[in-house]
Amino acid sequence: MVLSFLRSDVVQLAAYQPHPGAAGEAEPQIIDPLDTNECPYDLPAELKEKLAWTVQHTIAANRYPDGGHADLKASIAAYVAESAPGILAQHISVGNGSDELIRSLLIATCVGGEGSVLVANPTFSMYAILARTLGIPVVAVGRDEETFAVDLDAAQQAIDQPAGLPVRVVFMVHPNSPTGNALTEAELAWLKQLPEDILVVVDEAYFEFSQHTTAAEVRQRPNWVVLRTFSKAFRLAAFRVGYAVANPDLTAALEKVRLPYNLPSATQAAAALALAHRQDLLAVIPEIQAQRDWLSTAMASQTPLHPWPSAANFIYARPAAPQRPMEDDLAHWFQHLKAQGTLIRHTGGGLRITIGSPAENQRTLGHIIQVSP
Ligand SMILES: *Cc1c(COP(=O)(O)O)cnc(C)c1O
């Protein structure tokens, strides 16, 4: 039934599917969830116990959470400043996942017919999804077929000669999902020369894997914001914490548009604990990077899939010699890997495979070899 009071553009939207195609017919014994780019490891048992203790003894369930996040912002700033000197608590705003911050940025910039957003596809789908829920037009440009570098001429043209509302926000992922490439010098130079009435959002969800950040830019540039998350390297996807690093005037705007108690108390405690133990938690990053490089080399030499280089904790790949139209071939690979228990994403014209534990990665390789093209 169409509810006649709904906005017509909302009626057209489909709800976000966390694991598209995941529900299966015959379920294999072991399911490796390699479709959402999480860290393969749960928090260590001691940290979980500490967190449980904190919830038990320091959180009053009947009281609202700290809505100002002062302590958490200070801890996040200290962490960010390790790679971007000079970042302080005033440069930080926290969200219920970085998805909330994406929405807050859209509310603060484009809602009400004030502007459109620019993305370079394939990229993270939430920018366009959240923009559409707010009635904000999305302008999409393409990428180089081989390197996935952004088509900067098309992007500049979209800004100089907008077909509709002016571009107010440019979203870039560094490194990009699903393709794994980091921003190049040329792309960074292009972003830096954009006029100050365009907000540049650099989503560094995979920073801990790539080790390259643009966060220091926010000290010179009022129109630059870096988004990070605790959902990937910090192993807290279940708790929903993200943060923005930006000029204090922009973080003040984000504070105005967010919900007052956006982060539950247990979530704030989890983020503080993860930051305090970051050396232990991030100690597995070299293993994941080495596993990524091992799997990529093995795929290239032992399977029909062609992997692209990746600066993140996933690999983007396509069949080197597709046996049917590319999208059908990708669906074939997705289905046959799923049937064996390896759950990956078929997205952005390719397959995105999260790096798991060594045992999971061994199974991924074995299952790819089992698929007959
Ligand atoms: C995973 C991911 C996020 C994280 O979103 P959360 O809402 O913090 O879980 C943000 N951006 C990109 C590009 C991602 O891949």
The ligand as a Tripos MOL2 file, in Angstrom:
@<TRIPOS>MOLECULE
LIG
   15    15     1     0     0
SMALL
NO_CHARGES

@<TRIPOS>ATOM
      1 C1         32.5450    1.2280    7.0730 C.3       1 LIG1
      2 C2         32.5540    2.6160    6.5470 C.ar      1 LIG1
      3 C3         32.1230    3.6670    7.3330 C.ar      1 LIG1
      4 C4         31.7510    3.4090    8.7490 C.3       1 LIG1
      5 O1         30.4800    3.6600    9.0400 O.3       1 LIG1
      6 P1         30.0080    3.5790   10.5570 P.3       1 LIG1
      7 O2         28.6860    4.2360   10.4470 O.co2     1 LIG1
      8 O3         30.9890    4.3700   11.3870 O.co2     1 LIG1
      9 O4         29.9900    2.1480   10.9430 O.co2     1 LIG1
     10 C5         32.1570    4.9460    6.8070 C.ar      1 LIG1
     11 N1         32.6270    5.1780    5.5810 N.ar      1 LIG1
     12 C6         33.0850    4.1850    4.8070 C.ar      1 LIG1
     13 C7         33.6500    4.4730    3.4710 C.3       1 LIG1
     14 C8         33.0450    2.8790    5.2650 C.ar      1 LIG1
     15 O5         33.4910    1.8910    4.4880 O.3       1 LIG1
@<TRIPOS>BOND
     1     1     2 1
     2     2     3 ar
     3     2    14 ar
     4     3     4 1
     5     3    10 ar
     6     4     5 1
     7     5     6 1
     8     6     7 2
     9     6     8 1
    10     6     9 1
    11    10    11 ar
    12    11    12 ar
    13    12    13 1
    14    12    14 ar
    15    14    15 1
@<TRIPOS>SUBSTRUCTURE
     1 LIG1         1 GROUP 0 **** ****
